[in-house]
């Protein structure tokens, strides 16, 4: 599974230290990564090698269930976005 994180117009953002949190207390912390204006980064739950456009969590199985809420939290702990898994 994958989560696509996009920037809709506000410059570029360092995602270092940002986190993806879910209702089951799963946490992914972003390494040094930059999200550019009108760009996107894909977070894959499976294993792989990180690159500038795709990051890999390294989990052995899918992590999210239908109806679950996922939050994107910045390095200071402020929620920046949330999404309900369809």
ABEGO torsion letter per residue (X at the ends): XBBBBBBAGAEBBBABGBBBBBAAGBBBBBBBBBBBBGBBBBBBABBEBBBAABBBAGBABBABBBGBBBBBBBAAGBBABBBBBX
